[in-house]
Amino acid sequence: MTSSTGDRGFAMAERKGSWGLNGLIVAFAALILAALWATTLNQIAHDRMVTKAAARQQAADLARAFDARLAERIERIDHGLKHIRREMAGGPGLVPGRLAEFAKVVTDSALIQIAVFDAQGRLVDSTLPHAKGDNFSDRDYYLAHRNPSAGGAEDRLLIGRPALGRISQRWTLHFSRRIESAEDGFLGVLMIAIDPFAFSHLADDLPIGEEGAVSIVGSDRAIRMIHTRRDDPLRRGWIGRELPGDRPQFDPTRPTADVVRLHSTIDARPFMVAYRWMDNQPLIVLVHLSETEIFGRVNERAEFLLTAVTGMSGIILLFAAGLAVLGRRQHRARLDLAAANHLLRENERVLEQRVAERTVALERSNRHVHTLAYHDTLTGLPNRTLFADRAAHALRGGARDARKLAILFLDLDQFKTVNDTLGHPVGDELLVAVAGRIRQAVRPADTVARMGGDEFVVIAEGIASANDAAHVAERIMAAVGTPLSLGGRPLNISLSIGIAVFPDDGGDVPTLLKNADTAMYAAKTAGRNTARFFSAAMSMAAEQRLGMELALRRALERQEFTLVYQPKIALASGRLCGVEALLRWRHPERGWVPPAEFIPFAEEIGLIEQLGAWVLDQACRAIAGWDDTRFGPLSIAVNVAAAQVNRGDLAAVVDGLTRQHRIDPGRLEIEVTETAVIADTDRALATLNRLRSLGVAVALDDFGTGYSSLMYLRRLDIDTIKIDRSFLMNAHVDSRDGEIVRLIIRMAQTLHLSVVAEGVETEEHVAFLKDAGCDMIQGYLVARPMPLADLQDWIAAGHSAGSRPPPKLTLVSR
Ligand SMILES: Nc1nc2c(ncn2[C@@H]2O[C@@H]3COP(=O)(O)O[C@H]4[C@@H](O)[C@H](n5cnc6c(=O)[nH]c(N)nc65)O[C@@H]4COP(=O)(O)O[C@H]3[C@H]2O)c(=O)[nH]1
């Protein structure tokens, strides 16, 4: 939980930190980019502006310069005109042949011809070989001079439209002046033809660029001259053409000199055009500067700048991205480091805590293990190991100081019964209570140990004589013998004690313990609730017991057990209604051992369950192998011990066996004693109910000898009650016993239970039982228990061997 919260915390911190840093980097990069671009664009705009302004200025300056040059050239031509005219007026006038003489003053390289026309437009003289008398009265300059627009006679220089010379076939510009005299008025026209392209030289040195142009246009919108750096025939083709009237230079509202932006009429390219009206002539001087050229460098620079800035932007972005990634990594690395540190510290802390916990647990466990190793977990008393240790220690002390000590071996009487009947939890409770009482009954210095089960041992040190040991035993018996209440039941418990004294009964712990144990069995045999000192004679008896136990344990393997079957017959009809299976043990040396001897012993040593299972298996086998057709159906009643009932799995065992032998469970009857039932009524009830639900019949054996509580009868789901033999023995003579038998039978009838009387030995018994209304009888009078083969013979013979047969024997099923 903590760790996952920590992880989330780190993840959030990581995201936050990472985003914060990245945001900063992005913002910083954006700022740099914005500044860079703003500066660059601003620079480019500024460049353009400055360049544009400079170009404007340049164009205007060029126009002014060209204007000045042109004006000066025109002035010179006009000067020539005026000079010739003066010469003519002062001398021969329009005398042919004199023009060449006068023309010497006109030194213009562009001169094509000088011509004089009379008042009728007829050529009077020319520097070119014209046919004299040719009429030029259609020429615009002639017409303009002959008929001046305002005020009649006007002496002014006229620069006509370019015209293609008739003779020269060259474009010519006609500079002309009127010739007049005060007396005669209009006498004619003096004209100088100039090659317009000669003016081009005026612009040769003007920096108009490769695409620039210088032109002269008249107020009549006719192009007089175009100068370009290259000899562009296209441009030549424009000479004489008329420009559209919407051009800015023709706009009367505009100033006479300006710089405008125009698109080429040829290819629509943009030009910066400076125009300038000449002062004394109706001519406009134009200087065209190509924007491509003007801004060429600027554009190149701008392009360079933009490329550089784009590149730089890319680099900045990359750098920023790199920084962001680096920052993110660094941040992540820092966080990882912090997380790792945190984790490390946390792990250290957890580790230390675990180590501390483990240490504590280990110590506790060690203590526990030590306690377990040396103490009994149930009672907390020293166990067999610690006992051996302490006993050895005590023995060494006794031997050294020549002091006696006694080993008292204690065994609870009837503990098995309590355990079997009241259940293990009660048995455990009893052991704890007894342990406490023993502990209190002895001196604190004495060791009280639990050897296992219901066996305790006391080491009574420093006793003067065997008598002192006897007193210790008495105190213990008195303490344990005090009635106690367990699970709400009053309980009287007693114990048997065997005493062995050091050094008289043994010099070492094992011997003393064995002898004390032997003495304890002697006390048991003597009737329990007593103490016995060890004697040599006891040793033999104990050995016999041990031998018996070994023999009994081996008997199953050696197949020394067998079952005999005693018939039960219906009293009214004399019909066989079943047999009771009874266990027999043939001891290899002692011969037949009575069940009353070995069955309680088997219960005591815990062998009865195994033995009981064997009996059940044998009975089922007998049923399975029974020849129904020959002998009629057979029902077998099997005795089960309290331990079997209280184990809780009896029904499962029976179910398994009936299935295994494939027999009808209805052929089986289970005989339980009252003691088995009262031990743990609920559990016994459950077991019996399960048995009955399987179809197995249940009989209550030895009825009357135990508690015989009516309550049990009411609660128990049984089929049959078996009246104990002890009641029947004197029933016909002892009125009390007789009454008990009658009572039991009446009660059974009331509860709709069958009644079997056991130990029927005489006719008197039969008569009494008939009179009392008993259902079935079982006893020597009918038949003694016999092997299965004998039973078959017995049935086949229709009588019982050796005993009085019933009046009439018929085989019936239950
Ligand atoms: N004097 C006399 N005795 C008669 C007469 N008719 C029958 N008996 C004896 O009475 C006992 C009847 O069995 P029980 O009351 O269940 O008493 C049984 C039963 O409690 C126990 N037992 C025998 N076999 C088994 C067994 O397989 N399992 C368990 N748990 N107990 C068994 O041992 C007890 C003694 O068994 P057994 O010695 O076979 O003794 C049997 C039987 O032989 C008679 O007319 N006169």
The ligand as an ORCA input file, in Angstrom:
! r2SCAN-3c Opt
* xyz 0 1
  N     -23.124    -67.211     30.453
  C     -23.688    -67.054     29.285
  N     -23.147    -66.322     28.356
  C     -23.802    -66.207     27.148
  C     -24.966    -66.850     26.872
  N     -25.360    -66.570     25.617
  C     -24.393    -65.728     25.149
  N     -23.459    -65.509     26.061
  C     -22.284    -64.634     25.980
  O     -22.747    -63.357     26.199
  C     -21.919    -62.407     25.465
  C     -22.845    -61.620     24.625
  O     -22.193    -60.645     24.063
  P     -22.154    -59.193     24.590
  O     -23.155    -58.952     25.615
  O     -22.254    -58.319     23.404
  O     -20.734    -59.042     25.270
  C     -19.607    -59.189     24.491
  C     -19.205    -57.955     23.834
  O     -19.468    -56.903     24.711
  C     -17.720    -58.185     23.737
  N     -17.440    -58.590     22.385
  C     -17.450    -59.802     21.846
  N     -17.116    -59.733     20.560
  C     -16.903    -58.418     20.307
  C     -16.537    -57.736     19.231
  O     -16.321    -58.204     18.121
  N     -16.395    -56.361     19.370
  C     -16.606    -55.713     20.546
  N     -16.479    -54.414     20.661
  N     -16.972    -56.367     21.601
  C     -17.102    -57.720     21.485
  O     -17.286    -59.113     24.591
  C     -18.394    -59.495     25.368
  C     -18.287    -60.908     25.744
  O     -18.385    -61.684     24.654
  P     -18.453    -63.236     24.795
  O     -17.461    -63.708     25.765
  O     -18.430    -63.831     23.434
  O     -19.836    -63.451     25.360
  C     -20.993    -63.265     24.657
  C     -21.708    -64.567     24.618
  O     -20.897    -65.710     24.402
  C     -25.549    -67.663     27.893
  O     -26.613    -68.258     27.727
  N     -24.886    -67.741     29.073
*
